[in-house]
Amino acid sequence: MPEIAGKKVLVAVSNRGVEQDELKVPVEKLRAAGVDVLVAASEAGEVETLVGDWERGEKIPVDKPLPDVSDGDYDLLVLPGGTLNADALRLDPDAQGIVRSFSESGRPIAAICHGPWLLVETERTRGKTLTSYISLKADIMNSGGRWDDEPVVIDREHGWTLVTSRNPGDLDQFVDGIKEVLAETT
């Protein structure tokens, strides 16, 4: 795999309800590969994760609040899932602006599980093929996207690349997809 060390990744989340492993695993694996990863949440402090959208998980430190992020400094955006997280994030104007900025500038976005809800909300699914947690299938299709039941889907259509996965069981493929796409960025 081509070198990705030194690339910069922005992870956007809300402060509560992120699926623990969908945040923790990509952050740890990308950092281990030498990627500069910034965890940005709606507010400063910590991210209270959940396991299975139910049990309390670990608390992850916030590197910077979303309103203070200069998204143009990053090569790729990651949107972890977790129902509560994704539902809050899709209504966050800062998160919406970041998604628009990434897609309009041709930079890739990676979203897992419920993470694509923000893409539906910002009308970024039209004409794209993606996957997600099964409960988002109708939302994606109703917003003009094509839904595919695969561990990872990489769509390079319409001027920007989208990497998506279904759930925590797909994290290895999701991270591999992120690394593949990140290696393609200049």
C-alpha positions as CSV (number, residue, x, y, z in Angstrom):
1,M,0.0,0.0,0.0
2,P,1.3,3.5,-0.8
3,E,2.5,5.7,2.0
4,I,-0.2,7.5,4.0
5,A,2.0,8.8,6.9
6,G,1.7,12.5,7.2
7,K,-1.8,12.7,5.7
8,K,-4.4,14.5,7.8
9,V,-7.8,13.1,8.7
10,L,-10.6,14.9,10.4
11,V,-13.1,12.8,12.4
12,A,-16.4,14.6,13.1
13,V,-18.7,13.5,15.9
14,S,-21.2,14.7,18.5
15,N,-20.2,14.6,22.1
16,R,-22.5,11.7,23.0
17,G,-23.7,8.5,21.5
18,V,-20.8,7.7,19.1
19,E,-20.4,3.9,18.6
20,Q,-17.2,3.3,20.6
21,D,-15.4,1.1,18.1
22,E,-16.4,3.1,15.0
23,L,-14.6,6.0,16.5
24,K,-11.7,4.3,18.4
25,V,-10.6,1.7,15.8
26,P,-10.2,4.0,12.8
27,V,-8.5,6.7,14.9
28,E,-6.0,4.1,16.5
29,K,-5.3,2.3,13.2
30,L,-4.8,5.5,11.2
31,R,-2.5,7.0,13.9
32,A,-0.5,3.8,14.0
33,A,0.0,4.2,10.2
34,G,1.4,7.7,10.8
35,V,-1.7,9.7,9.9
36,D,-2.4,12.9,11.8
37,V,-5.9,12.4,13.1
38,L,-8.0,15.2,14.7
39,V,-11.2,14.2,16.6
40,A,-13.6,17.2,16.5
41,A,-16.9,17.2,18.3
42,S,-19.7,19.7,18.6
43,E,-18.2,21.0,21.9
44,A,-14.9,20.9,23.7
45,G,-14.3,18.2,26.3
46,E,-14.9,14.5,25.8
47,V,-16.9,12.2,23.6
48,E,-19.1,9.8,25.6
49,T,-19.2,6.7,23.4
50,L,-21.7,3.9,23.6
51,V,-21.4,0.2,22.8
52,G,-24.3,-1.2,20.7
53,D,-26.1,2.2,21.1
54,W,-26.9,1.1,24.6
55,E,-24.0,0.4,27.1
56,R,-21.7,3.2,28.2
57,G,-18.3,3.0,26.5
58,E,-15.1,4.9,26.9
59,K,-14.7,8.6,27.0
60,I,-12.5,9.9,24.2
61,P,-10.9,13.4,24.4
62,V,-12.0,16.0,21.9
63,D,-9.0,17.6,20.1
64,K,-11.0,20.6,18.9
65,P,-14.6,21.8,18.7
66,L,-16.2,21.6,15.2
67,P,-16.8,25.4,15.0
68,D,-13.0,25.9,15.4
69,V,-11.9,23.5,12.7
70,S,-10.3,24.7,9.5
71,D,-11.5,21.7,7.4
72,G,-9.4,22.8,4.4
73,D,-6.4,21.5,6.3
74,Y,-7.5,17.9,6.0
75,D,-7.2,15.2,3.3
76,L,-10.2,13.0,4.4
77,L,-13.3,13.2,6.6
78,V,-14.5,10.3,8.8
79,L,-18.1,10.1,10.1
80,P,-18.5,7.4,12.7
81,G,-21.9,6.0,13.5
82,G,-23.9,5.5,16.6
83,T,-27.6,6.4,16.3
84,L,-27.6,9.2,18.8
85,N,-24.4,10.6,17.4
86,A,-25.5,10.5,13.8
87,D,-28.9,12.0,14.6
88,A,-27.4,14.9,16.4
89,L,-24.6,15.5,13.9
90,R,-26.9,15.6,10.9
91,L,-28.6,18.7,12.5
92,D,-25.3,20.4,13.4
93,P,-24.7,23.4,11.0
94,D,-20.9,23.1,11.5
95,A,-20.9,19.4,10.6
96,Q,-23.1,20.1,7.6
97,G,-20.7,22.8,6.4
98,I,-17.8,20.5,6.7
99,V,-19.4,17.8,4.6
100,R,-20.3,20.3,2.0
101,S,-16.8,21.7,1.9
102,F,-15.2,18.3,1.6
103,S,-17.5,17.1,-1.2
104,E,-17.5,20.4,-3.1
105,S,-13.7,20.5,-3.0
106,G,-13.3,16.9,-4.2
107,R,-11.9,15.6,-1.0
108,P,-13.0,12.1,0.2
109,I,-15.5,11.3,3.0
110,A,-15.8,8.0,4.9
111,A,-18.9,7.1,6.8
112,I,-19.9,4.0,8.7
113,C,-23.2,2.6,10.1
114,H,-25.5,5.6,10.9
115,G,-22.8,8.1,9.8
116,P,-24.3,8.5,6.3
117,W,-27.4,10.3,7.8
118,L,-25.3,13.5,7.6
119,L,-24.8,12.8,3.9
120,V,-28.5,12.3,3.4
121,E,-29.2,15.6,5.3
122,T,-26.7,17.5,3.2
123,E,-28.0,16.0,-0.1
124,R,-24.7,14.2,-0.8
125,T,-26.1,10.8,-1.6
126,R,-27.8,11.6,-4.9
127,G,-26.2,9.5,-7.6
128,K,-23.8,7.8,-5.1
129,T,-23.6,4.1,-4.3
130,L,-23.1,3.4,-0.6
131,T,-23.8,1.2,2.3
132,S,-24.8,1.8,5.9
133,Y,-26.6,0.3,8.7
134,I,-29.7,-1.4,7.2
135,S,-32.2,1.0,8.8
136,L,-30.8,3.8,6.7
137,K,-31.4,2.0,3.4
138,A,-34.8,3.7,2.7
139,D,-33.4,7.2,3.6
140,I,-30.5,6.7,1.2
141,M,-32.6,5.4,-1.6
142,N,-35.3,8.2,-1.0
143,S,-32.5,10.8,-1.2
144,G,-31.3,9.5,-4.6
145,G,-28.6,7.2,-3.6
146,R,-28.1,3.5,-4.4
147,W,-27.7,1.2,-1.4
148,D,-25.5,-1.9,-1.6
149,D,-25.3,-4.6,1.2
150,E,-21.5,-5.0,1.2
151,P,-18.8,-4.6,4.0
152,V,-17.3,-1.6,2.2
153,V,-18.4,0.4,-0.8
154,I,-16.1,2.9,-2.5
155,D,-17.8,5.3,-4.9
156,R,-15.7,7.7,-6.9
157,E,-18.5,9.3,-8.9
158,H,-19.5,12.9,-9.2
159,G,-16.1,14.5,-8.4
160,W,-15.5,13.1,-4.9
161,T,-14.9,9.7,-3.3
162,L,-17.1,8.2,-0.7
163,V,-16.1,5.2,1.5
164,T,-18.9,3.5,3.5
165,S,-19.4,0.5,5.6
166,R,-22.4,-1.1,7.4
167,N,-21.5,-1.7,11.1
168,P,-18.7,-2.4,13.6
169,G,-18.3,-5.9,12.1
170,D,-16.9,-4.2,8.9
171,L,-14.3,-2.0,10.6
172,D,-11.3,-3.8,9.1
173,Q,-12.6,-3.3,5.6
174,F,-13.7,0.2,6.4
175,V,-10.2,1.2,7.6
176,D,-8.6,-0.5,4.6
177,G,-10.9,1.5,2.3
178,I,-9.9,4.7,4.1
179,K,-6.2,3.9,3.8
180,E,-6.7,3.1,0.0
181,V,-8.5,6.3,-0.7
182,L,-6.2,8.4,1.6
183,A,-3.2,7.1,-0.4
184,E,-4.8,8.5,-3.6
185,T,-5.0,12.0,-2.2
186,T,-2.5,14.6,-3.2
